[in-house]
């Protein structure tokens, strides 16, 4: 018998989306006026994405999640095609091909995140009796992960590729895969990871900037330093909503990758802590749904979706606070953007549908 959906998760998402509309307007109004002569340029688009995201979330929440057992392979295949297309005909921005212009701009790597979660949940559901075995259980799953990792790395987008890899590993561990097997593979793949990390000059510069941003304050360290200035200026209660100074072209990407810095500056430690609490609440409720799901497929879907969203939030906030090297990962449900918001909203819709089947 179906139960009502998890209203706490729904409320958390509504609050995050409301905060998104507020902070996107605050963070982008100056650049929007300078570049488009319309302070509301980004706000109007974000309101559209939020409305679409809510509609998609409610729609998907009413679709029985068991249907994805049959759809998972097709979603995976479609995602692979999009990842290949973006490498061939994608729009190149700052040396990376991450966007496809198909009437509307879409980011295939964002779609790939939910596609591989669907596939892995299905695979684990069907292979649960051999997931502890290395060759017949673990390796087929990791082969698909490797394909996605390489395709996204070629864009290049190491941050997204790493997020997908960590999400899949968490799903496999939760399903009962041997940590010894995964640890051995991680150790053997470490040289390749180091090569991917240090093989490109811009990645090396980001690592060095992370270790000592003040060594090149006008170059590679600029992002981190300006972000720390914003957070430090916020103090306990912030400088006030709309009163950020760093958004006046000091802070790069104030509406996307570094929106948490503007939030910390304007709302202070208290406002930042509220955001962290909302993500923590989402993580706890998502894992609770995973534990109470009626079958392994639903459980793995809940683990994957929750891990992906919370992990992405951790990475974004880690970058903004100088705890991690700079990477182009947005803050879930708060950063400006369409593809990410709609795909994540659909994912939350899946999570809400699973919650309707949970045991008491």
DABELSUL-V811549 format. One record per helix or strand of 3 or more residues. SS is the DSSP state (alpha for helix, beta for strand). FROM is the first residue (numbers start at 1). LEN is the number of residues. Records with the same first field share a line. If there is no record, write none. Layout:
# DABELSUL-V811549
SS = FROM-LEN ; FROM-LEN
This chain:
# DABELSUL-V811549
alpha = 7-30 ; 41-20 ; 65-25 ; 108-19 ; 134-20 ; 158-18 ; 179-20 ; 201-11 ; 213-4 ; 222-13 ; 259-34 ; 296-25 ; 339-17
beta = 91-3 ; 96-6
